[in-house]
Amino acid sequence: MPYINGEKFSMHRLTHLSSAELDSLNFHTTSPQNEPFFVVNLELDMMQHALPNTILQSQPKLEYYLRKLVSSSDYCSLLAACEVVGRDEHADGVTVHYLDRDQKSCQIRAGWLVGADGKRGIVRKHFLEPSEGIRQEVGIFEYEGTWIAANLKITLPTPESHPDFPLWAAGHDLESVYDLFWPRNWHFCRPPGRSVACGRFGPLADRLWRHEFAVPEWDDSMDALAMFWDHLTPIITKNIQPSDGGLPVKVTFPSDCIQVLRCRPFRFSHRVVNAWFANRTVLIGDAAHVFPPFGGQGVACGVQDAVGLAWRLAILTKMDALSSSLACRNALLQAWADERRMGIDNSARLTRQNGELCNKRGSFTGYLQLACMKIGQVLLDGLGKQLPPVEAEIRGYRACGSGTFLAKFGGGIKLAQIYVQVRLPDLPTLRVELSDQTLRRVPTVLTLLVIQHTRQARPVGPSAVQPLLIFLLDILCAQDITLIISCDALEIHVLDM
């Protein structure tokens, strides 16, 4: 949870400003007009969180708020419209050479260079690939495909703007028209026809729609916008039964109510870097891994990359001896890379599962597998368990043998975000809040969570974990550590160090 100029901003707040929640994933044959053959209910608490399982961001709006936060921070400088042209590695840092917005040569010196520059991957392609051989390679499955992707902004027709629109006579109002042609949630469509991924995204009031469809025959002589309209028009054409009981009539949503914000082809693949770092240069996000469009895992994985890297860089920055030791530095970063590769592979399995349903035509074997999956999910729900890909995500990094955690003490798990009762040092009464808010209450680098298996009259204090604290204080100062004692599953005590 970032702190900007003393004010706390949660990802939940940013999510509220820039995203929409999903209730379900719907898999159709050919078109979203057809009834789904498989539905994933996202209202079930699959990931054991108090917040929604799935959200769809409006990327421009999210980036706007993130830039605003960064620009207002005393600890950050945001230099826009710059072009990185060079990099020099030193024993104690990196010098980055760039051209500013006026094409003036500039440079900046830092302890670390983190390439979070997306699919363009300037840091990887221009610096690490030629000198270190770092490149993106095929992940756990191979996929290459071109899709046309469009962002749409929908304006609703009204009886005044479109008096001849047939749905007014059929008894529809504005919202029912919107729901009919631009249905809620997210939709995947499989052949016959083109593979499709489409649905609402961003704040509901913005009425944004994302529409992607596969074009395996694409070449640069084709007109993406013309192909888009040819593909979309049948989807937004409905057979409507008149109120007088006559024959159904075909009604197409008015094209003048559809604003195409962006429409162009994208080449998608699944790739992961063969190495995540070299010396003091590190790769995260799309610079390190890319996914096909039918999984929605890119942004989530990029955030996980950054969160896992941040505290490690904080430790390396604070400990000069550790930072200057190449062996220690590489060991800490390699543990992070191993954890993230496992996380990327888990996300890739979820993506591949969606891809199987989205890209392949229905077959007897496919229907049998789907039936088994549905039966298995019902049985697992009865036992309080999840399908293997979801269970792997919940388990966290425990299957990673080289991660930065103490496996024998239960380390490596991902904490579910739940509502808890919190007792603060300066408040006599309990507060109810999200556990993530408690864990990030103080802007410290490290939070130590101690869980007592049995409820005691008094929770253990810092003395009970003194040996561990002595070790931690060799790395960080006391102000950088928050100690939280959990007496049971519902009550948490935040202690002063």
Secondary structure by P-SEA (a helix, b strand, c coil): ccccccccccaaaaaaaccccccbbbbbcccccccccccccccccccccccccbbbbaaaaaaaaaaaaaaaccccccccccccccccccccbbbbbbbcccccccccccccccccccccccccccccccccccccccccbbbbbbbbbbbbbbbbbccccccccccccccccaaaaaaacccccbbbbbccccbbbbbbccccccbbbbbbbbcccccccccaaaaaaaaacccccccccccccccbbbbccccccccccbbbbbbbbbbbbccccccccccccccccccccccccaaaaaaaaaaaaaaaaaaaaacccccccaaaaaaaaaaaaaaaaaaaaaaaaaaaaaaaaccccccaaaaaaaaaaaaaaaaaaaaccccaaaaaaaacccccccccccccccccccccbbbbbbbcccccccccccaaaaaacccccbbbbbbbccccccccccccaaaaaaaaaaccccccbbbbbbccccbbbbbcc
